[in-house]
Amino acid sequence: MKIDTNKFEKKLKDELNLVETELKTVARKNPENKNDWQAIPDDTEKDSPDVNEAADVIEEFGNNAGIADQLEIRLNEIKDALARIKDGTYGMCGVCGEEIPENRLEANPAANTCIEHAK
């Protein structure tokens, strides 16, 4: 079976744009490492003397950090999948080398293993 890499490349690029847009709402690129993202604090008053407001800012930053971590992982998975399309290895399991079923790629276009090796 021949996988339509053009179809999956479009899906991956669309998701890449979506993930980057989401990531920009909770993080910014690390100026020292352009491949790394750092969570950004909420824009509320950071220097507020109110302990509750300060706690809210810290909590929001923690939430942003967790979201940013998950989005950054997905961003890297998508970039890796796009690189596999370019080098001709897209759709092949990174463990056993067998073809990844198309229905798995439909569910997760960035998948780099067959179902058996995803565990």
C-alpha positions in Angstrom: 0.0 0.0 0.0 1.3 3.4 -0.9 0.6 6.2 1.6 -0.5 9.6 0.2 2.2 11.7 1.8 0.8 14.9 0.3 -2.4 14.4 2.2 -0.6 13.7 5.5 1.9 16.6 4.9 -1.1 19.0 4.6 -2.7 17.6 7.7 0.6 17.9 9.6 1.2 21.5 8.4 -2.3 22.5 9.4 -1.8 21.0 12.8 1.6 22.6 13.1 0.1 26.0 12.5 -2.6 25.3 15.1 -0.2 24.1 17.7 2.2 27.1 17.2 -0.8 29.5 17.5 -1.8 27.8 20.7 1.7 27.8 22.0 2.1 31.5 21.5 -0.8 32.1 23.9 1.0 30.5 26.8 4.7 30.6 25.9 7.4 32.4 24.0 10.5 31.2 22.2 13.5 31.0 24.4 15.9 33.8 23.1 18.9 31.6 23.8 17.5 28.5 22.1 15.0 29.0 19.3 13.9 25.3 19.5 12.8 25.8 23.1 9.6 27.5 24.4 9.2 29.1 27.8 5.9 29.6 29.6 4.9 33.2 30.1 3.1 34.5 33.2 -0.3 36.0 33.1 -0.5 39.7 32.3 -2.3 40.5 35.5 -0.6 42.8 38.0 2.5 40.9 39.1 3.6 43.3 41.7 0.3 43.4 43.5 0.5 43.5 47.3 -2.6 41.3 47.5 -1.4 37.7 48.4 -4.4 36.2 46.6 -3.6 38.0 43.3 0.1 37.0 43.6 -1.0 33.3 44.2 -3.3 33.5 41.1 -0.4 34.7 39.0 1.8 31.9 40.2 -1.0 29.4 39.6 -1.6 30.7 36.1 2.1 30.5 35.3 2.1 26.9 36.4 -0.9 26.1 34.2 0.8 27.8 31.3 4.0 25.8 31.8 2.1 22.5 31.8 0.2 23.5 28.6 3.3 24.7 27.0 5.2 21.5 27.7 2.5 19.4 26.1 2.2 21.6 23.1 6.0 21.7 22.6 6.0 17.9 22.7 3.3 17.8 20.0 5.1 20.5 18.0 8.3 18.4 17.9 6.4 15.2 17.0 4.8 17.1 14.0 8.2 18.5 12.9 9.7 15.0 13.1 6.9 13.6 11.0 7.4 16.3 8.4 11.1 15.5 8.3 10.2 11.8 7.8 8.1 12.8 4.8 11.1 14.7 3.3 13.5 11.9 3.8 11.1 9.2 2.6 10.7 7.3 5.8 7.2 8.5 6.7 4.7 5.8 7.4 7.4 3.3 8.5 7.6 2.1 12.1 10.7 3.5 13.7 11.1 0.2 15.7 10.4 -2.7 13.3 10.5 -0.9 9.9 7.1 -2.2 8.9 4.5 0.0 7.3 2.2 1.9 9.8 -1.4 1.2 9.0 -3.1 4.2 7.3 -5.9 4.2 9.8 -3.3 4.8 12.6 -1.8 7.7 10.6 -5.4 9.1 10.1 -5.8 9.1 13.9 -2.3 10.5 14.5 -0.5 11.8 11.4 2.7 12.2 13.5 2.8 8.6 14.6 6.3 7.1 14.2 5.5 3.5 15.3 3.0 0.8 14.4 0.3 0.1 16.9 2.3 -2.8 18.4 5.3 -0.7 19.2 3.3 2.3 20.4 2.9 0.7 23.8 
